[in-house]
């Protein structure tokens, strides 16, 4: 959802709420529909407090998932770059293959997995180049101390990369359950409906408009915020983009050129295997 659409949704909800309030105000009795305003205000305070507490907890839950997904994506990209450096200490027979497969891993994340996550899916269940990296590392027979240290480090980095990948995928399908969304929406409708009962034919129209408009502004904005945080990889406003992994892919290509690795990369720009590779 773009910023413009968010603004239009908020403004549209405010206009609709103010319009309903001003229409009801024409037939409302003096002093609102409540004979006892203090008692009505107390009930509204209970409703608003309960909604605010629930809203706060949901925002924390959604933001935690959003931050975990963002951090996981950045950490995964960093580990792919570090693994390429570790691969340069491997035996010559495997170092070029590992480097090329890391490039393909990064390209697959950007070009194939990310579009799935933007649609609310969890992305590819398994990155095929992660499997190929495992097959290649199994052929490594480290002999020197440097190669043995690099081999052990590679295994540790692989485990860390998989953990970061799972953190990234975890939030792609949303973490807020459907029943919680229902409670939030029902509570919002009840609060707005309760506010409409405060329509007062004797109170100035702009005061009435401000009362209902401010409540709707806060409620709708909060619900939109939760929606953005619950879908961290959406294409809209605030969505996490594959910037880190894209940069990693570019850096890997530059490092291969600097290090003089001549073997062709076994995939195309989208991470799909080349025929015969």
C-alpha positions in Angstrom: 0.0 0.0 0.0 1.5 3.3 -1.1 1.6 6.4 1.2 -1.0 8.1 -1.0 -3.4 5.2 -0.6 -2.9 5.2 3.1 -3.7 8.9 3.3 -6.8 8.5 1.1 -8.0 5.6 3.3 -7.6 7.7 6.5 -9.1 10.8 4.9 -12.0 8.8 3.5 -12.8 7.2 6.8 -12.7 10.6 8.6 -15.0 12.2 6.0 -17.4 9.3 6.2 -17.5 9.4 10.0 -17.9 13.2 10.2 -20.6 13.0 7.6 -22.6 10.4 9.6 -22.1 12.4 12.8 -23.4 15.6 11.2 -26.4 13.9 9.8 -27.2 12.3 13.2 -26.7 15.6 14.9 -29.7 17.1 13.1 -32.1 14.7 14.9 -30.1 14.3 18.1 -31.5 15.7 21.4 -29.8 18.5 23.2 -26.9 17.1 25.3 -26.6 13.9 23.2 -28.6 10.7 23.5 -27.2 10.0 27.0 -29.2 11.3 30.0 -26.1 10.9 32.1 -23.1 12.1 30.3 -20.6 11.2 33.0 -21.7 7.6 33.1 -21.5 7.4 29.3 -18.0 8.9 29.4 -17.0 6.3 31.9 -18.2 3.5 29.7 -16.4 5.0 26.7 -13.2 5.3 28.8 -13.4 1.5 29.5 -13.9 0.7 25.8 -11.1 3.0 24.7 -8.7 1.7 27.4 -9.3 -1.9 26.5 -8.8 -1.2 22.8 -5.6 0.8 23.4 -4.1 -2.0 25.5 -5.0 -4.6 22.8 -3.7 -2.3 20.1 -0.4 -1.8 21.9 0.2 -5.5 22.4 -0.6 -6.2 18.7 1.7 -3.4 17.5 4.6 -4.8 19.6 4.0 -8.3 18.3 3.8 -7.1 14.7 6.9 -4.8 15.0 8.9 -7.7 16.6 8.1 -9.9 13.7 8.8 -7.1 11.2 12.2 -6.4 12.8 13.1 -10.1 12.9 12.4 -10.4 9.2 14.4 -7.3 8.3 17.3 -8.3 10.5 17.2 -11.9 9.2 17.4 -10.6 5.6 20.4 -8.4 6.4 22.2 -11.0 8.4 21.7 -13.6 5.6 23.1 -11.3 3.0 26.1 -10.5 5.2 26.8 -14.2 5.8 26.7 -15.0 2.1 29.4 -12.4 1.6 31.5 -13.8 4.5 31.1 -17.3 3.1 32.6 -16.1 -0.2 35.7 -14.9 1.6 35.9 -18.2 3.5 35.6 -20.1 0.2 38.8 -18.4 -1.0 40.7 -20.4 1.6 39.3 -23.7 0.4 41.2 -26.1 -1.9 41.6 -24.7 -5.4 39.4 -27.4 -6.9 36.3 -26.2 -5.0 36.8 -22.5 -4.3 35.6 -21.2 -7.7 32.5 -23.5 -7.6 31.6 -22.4 -4.1 31.9 -18.7 -5.0 29.8 -19.1 -8.1 27.1 -21.0 -6.3 26.9 -18.3 -3.6 26.3 -15.8 -6.4 23.4 -18.0 -7.6 22.1 -18.3 -4.1 21.9 -14.5 -3.7 20.3 -14.1 -7.1 17.6 -16.7 -6.3 16.7 -15.0 -3.1 16.3 -11.6 -4.9 14.6 -12.8 -8.1 12.6 -15.9 -7.1 12.0 -16.0 -3.3 11.3 -12.3 -2.8 8.3 -12.1 -5.2 6.8 -15.1 -3.4 7.2 -13.3 0.0 5.6 -10.1 -1.4 2.5 -12.2 -2.2 2.3 -13.4 1.4 3.8 -16.8 0.8 6.8 -18.1 2.7 9.0 -18.1 -0.4 10.7 -21.2 -1.7 10.8 -24.0 0.9 14.3 -24.7 0.0 16.9 -22.6 -1.9 18.2 -25.1 -4.6 21.6 -23.4 -4.5 21.8 -24.1 -0.7 21.6 -27.8 -1.6 24.2 -27.4 -4.3 26.5 -25.6 -1.8 26.2 -28.6 0.5 27.0 -31.0 -2.2 30.1 -29.1 -3.2 31.4 -28.7 0.4 31.1 -32.4 0.8 33.7 -32.9 -1.9 36.2 -30.7 0.0 39.2 -32.6 1.6 41.0 -30.0 3.7 44.7 -30.8 4.2 46.5 -27.7 5.4 45.7 -25.9 8.7 44.2 -22.9 6.8 41.9 -25.2 4.7 40.8 -27.1 7.8 40.0 -23.8 9.7 38.2 -22.5 6.6 36.2 -25.7 6.4 35.1 -25.5 10.0 34.3 -21.8 9.6 32.2 -22.5 6.5 30.0 -25.0 8.4 29.4 -22.5 11.2 28.5 -19.8 8.7 26.2 -22.2 6.9 24.3 -22.9 10.1 24.1 -19.1 10.9 22.9 -18.4 7.4 20.1 -20.9 7.7 19.0 -19.5 11.0 18.9 -16.0 9.4 17.0 -17.3 6.5 14.3 -18.8 8.7 14.0 -15.5 10.5 13.5 -13.8 7.2 10.8 -16.3 6.1 9.0 -16.4 9.4 7.3 -13.1 9.0 6.5 -13.3 5.3 3.0 -14.8 5.8 2.1 -12.6 8.7 2.1 -13.4 12.4 -1.2 -11.9 13.6 -3.9 -14.6 13.7 -7.3 -14.0 12.1 -9.3 -14.0 15.3 -7.2 -11.2 16.6 -7.9 -9.1 13.5 -11.6 -9.8 14.1 -11.4 -8.5 17.7 -9.5 -5.4 16.6 -12.0 -4.6 13.8 -15.1 -5.3 16.0 -13.7 -3.2 18.8 -13.0 -0.3 16.4 -16.5 -0.4 15.1 -18.0 -0.5 18.6 -15.9 2.6 19.6 -16.9 4.6 16.6 -20.6 3.6 17.0 -20.5 4.6 20.6 -19.0 8.0 19.7 -21.9 8.6 17.3 -24.3 8.5 20.2 -22.6 11.6 21.5 -24.2 13.6 18.7 -25.5 16.8 20.1 -27.8 19.3 18.3 -26.8 22.2 20.5 -23.0 21.7 20.2 -21.2 23.5 17.3 -20.8 21.3 14.2 -17.0 21.6 14.1 -16.7 20.4 17.6 -18.7 17.3 16.8 -16.7 16.8 13.7 -13.4 17.1 15.6 -14.6 14.5 18.2 -15.5 11.8 15.7 -12.7 12.7 13.3 -9.9 12.5 15.8 -11.1 9.1 17.1 -11.3 7.7 13.5 -7.9 9.1 12.6 -6.2 7.3 15.5 -8.1 4.0 15.0 -7.7 3.8 11.2 -4.0 4.9 11.3 -3.2 2.3 13.9 -4.9 -0.5 12.0 -3.0 0.5 8.8 0.3 0.5 10.8 -0.4 -3.0 12.0 -1.2 -4.1 8.5 2.1 -2.8 7.2 4.1 -4.4 10.1 2.3 -7.7 9.6 3.3 -7.9 6.0 7.0 -6.9 6.1 7.7 -7.8 2.5 4.8 -6.1 0.8 5.6 -3.9 -2.2 3.8 -1.0 -0.6 4.8 1.7 1.9 7.3 0.4 4.5 7.9 -3.0 2.9 11.3 -4.6 3.3 13.2 -4.7 0.0 16.0 -7.2 -1.0 18.5 -4.3 -1.0 21.1 -6.1 1.2 21.1 -9.3 -0.9 21.2 -7.3 -4.1 24.2 -5.5 -2.9 25.8 -8.7 -1.8 25.3 -10.2 -5.3 27.0 -7.2 -6.9 29.9 -7.3 -4.4 30.4 -11.1 -5.0 30.8 -10.4 -8.8 33.4 -7.7 -8.1 35.3 -9.9 -5.7 35.4 -12.7 -8.3 36.9 -10.3 -10.8 39.5 -9.0 -8.3 40.5 -12.5 -7.3 40.8 -13.6 -10.9 38.1 -16.3 -10.7 37.5 -17.2 -14.4 35.0 -20.1 -14.2 31.5 -19.0 -15.4 28.7 -18.5 -12.9 26.4 -21.6 -13.2 23.1 -19.6 -13.3 21.5 -16.7 -15.1 20.6 -13.3 -13.6 17.5 -14.7 -11.9 19.4 -17.6 -10.3 18.1 -20.3 -12.6 20.7 -23.0 -13.5 22.3 -22.7 -17.0 21.7 -25.6 -19.3 24.7 -27.9 -19.0 26.1 -26.1 -16.0 
